């Protein structure tokens, strides 16, 4: 509730019942202090083997509008409906959420869902989900460094992209919001659909985004698809080259080969933006290992 902080320390396992989760109300704060070697795990309270990889067995971590200074470090969030939901703009100059070294996977709906939010993300994996790995809606302000957005949903026919950017909503009319800034540096956006990026833009409001040194799956032959001609929005992009994930159908998104399109394809200046965080990957391995950093959250060590 308002005025309270919940701190969850490294190594904690949080088990939620069907339709339950964590709600951080206006004025409240959530701090998760996991590490790559000793993560905090959020999952369902159904511990029998049948439910080990079942999505939708609990609800979400829901950060209400006006919740303050939320931080999630070193977490594994799996098998829910929505991994992290972040509502509305920050009540102060700080982000609604800082998230680092965190894996969100196997969600029935969305891995990371935001509404007009402010989020900083470093070394995160937003894995398979029934809809979007990440949906950034109604504008907002975002930075993603060395993140992997990878959707290989196997439990149905997914029609939505792994990553969505949106700045409006239709409800008894059209309401637009400013996407002030959405930056993706040294990231991977991939999956088993032909195009894994959705650009849902209304030009009545600001729509600023930039993909910088990323590997992306986009059908470049689709005349009605994503327009990548603006080099201020898409530059130094590796298009449609196989990232050779280790076992994507099992949420294992490490690079399994040096012929991966993501191998050594990053820009060290992006890594150096915050080398204290980005000098190691989501597992705690040193970055860069080769001549340049790999794209995405994992740095191949061989």
Phi, psi and omega in degrees: 000178180306131176084001183245150176238129172258121178249126180246119188272164184305142176087356181285141171251124180250116182251122181248142179282168179309129178070006178257177179175207179242127175244127176253111187281172176305128181087354178265167183219138173245128176236121177246119188250046174283171176226164178303326181269346182216071188285163166266130183248130175248122181204188182278157176275005173273104189261356178290156190303324184300328185263005185300326180236029180268122176283161174077019184270356170207180189267275188191171161263115189242112179264106183292160173304131179090355171293151196241135164054040179288138179223133175234114181238134172059052180245153167241117185240115190215156167069024178255197174269304174232124184296298178228126174246129183236121185255135163065168181290155178296148178279351176221195184282352182274158176296153168301325186210133164249125183230128183225149172048045187236142179243123176243120189214155172057056178258137180295328181249278187224141177287302176235120181237125180233148174234103176055042188258174174236117187224134169246126184230134181227132173055051181242152176243121174249099192269207191293143180207158182293334176242271184246140167296318177215132176232113180256101191245160179056040177074205181124198184213121191218146166225135178231119178245131177049054177247149177246120173252108188222118184237110176236050183302128185245003186257023179164180182266095182282129179253356186257154180282165177297322185232128178239134169244131186213148179224026178202168175218145176253114178204099187054044184127177180249126178244126183251155182222157181274121164273091187296320185191131172221108185246134178233111182242129180057045183249167172238133173232106189209169178170196184259011169266164181293324177229131185244016175235130175246122178250100185250087194251138168241118187287359176288343177229167182300141177215082183253123176213162180208125170255119189235114182053070180230155168258124188224143175259109182220130177286101184284352179264001180270106184295338180257010182268211184286128177273113183255016186284338181279109185287347173285337180263323180231108177219147183054051184258138169263111183264126164065018173273136184299125177283350182050060173296153185299307178203080190297328181292345178248022176064030178252100189252022170292151178284123188262002183202148176286352175271006175302140176296345181267349186291123177058023185262002183275171178252118184297334179293331175289315177302322183284355176304320174212079186294336176299325176268319190265355176288353169230159182266189185296339178263358182092006178283151181294142176226137354280152175267323178260211183287329178223160177291150171284155173284153177090188187277345185250138175251115181295134187257002180245000000 
